[in-house]
Amino acid sequence: MVNRARYQRCTEIPNGKHVFSCGVADIVSEFHDRRKQGLTLGAVNVGSLLGQVLDLCRQFSVEIDPAMSSVVVSMLVLEGVGRSLDPDLNLIKAAIPFLIGR
């Protein structure tokens, strides 16, 4: 994210790039820990995880690609709709037919 950003301050802050990458690693680890409960909309709060990434980007002034911003907003909307329809939906089981073309 830092390397692709048109503007960022990570390289201006001592050890900033390392701290930023550790922050992203913590967020990914949190996702993997929650995934052990089952990859359902009830167990994994995608909006919260994306919010943490955006907070980290704001803290280090890492500019987000506008296309990525659209993906984030879309994910938040889809998560809300999915959570209201079926919070126990297993995302992996639901995605497999689309991923393998069946």
N, C-alpha and C positions, 0 to 999 in steps of 0.2 A: 504494500500500500504506500509506503514511504517512497519507494523508488518510482512509482507511477504517478505520484502526486505532482501537480504543477507547482504547488506551493506547500512547504512544510517547514517546521522549526526544529525538528528532531536533531538535525545535524548541528544546529546552533546551540543546543543545550548539551552540557557535558554528559556523556553516556545516554543521551536522549533516545537514540535509535534502539539501544539495548533495552531501555526501560519500556519504550513503546512496544517492542516485540514481546517482552515478558508479559505485558498487560494483555496483549492479544492471546498469548499462550494460556494465560489464566482463564480467559473467557472460553477458549476452546476446551480446556480441561473441565470447566464447569459444565459445558454441554455434554461431554463424554460421561461425566459422573451422573448427570440426570438421565442420560440415555439408558443406563443400566436398569432404570425403573420401567423401561419400555419406551419406545419412541412414539409417544402419543402426544396430542396437543395439550392434554392435561398435565403431562410430566415435563414437557419442554416448552418453555415460554420463549418463543422465537423473538417476539417483540422486545423482551427484556434483554436478551443477548445482543440483538442489533443495537438497542439503545446504549448498552455498555460500550460497544465498538464505536458508536458515534460520539459518545462522551470522551472516549480516549482520543479520537481524532480531533475533537474540539480542544482538548487539553494541550495537545502537541501541535495544533494548527496544521493538521494534515488535511489538505483539501481533498474532498471526495469527488470522484468523477461524476458528472451529472447523470450519466446512464446508471451508475450504481445507486444514486439517490432514488431514481425511479423504481429500481428493483426493491430497495428497502421499503418504500411506501407500499408497493404492491404486496410484499410479504406480510406487512402489518395488516393490511386489509384482508388478505386471504386467511391469515391466522385467526382474525376475529370472526370471520364467517365460518371457518372450519370449527372453531371452538364452540360457537353457538349451535352448530348442527350436530356435532358428535365429538366431544372432548376425549373420548376413549378410542378414537380411530387410530390404528397403528399405521403410521405414515409409510414405513418400509413395506408392509404387506400391501397397502393400497397402491404404492408406486411400482411394484415389481411388474405387473402386467404391462404397464406403459414403458418401462425400461427395457424389457426384453421383447416387446412387440407382440404380445399375446392378448 
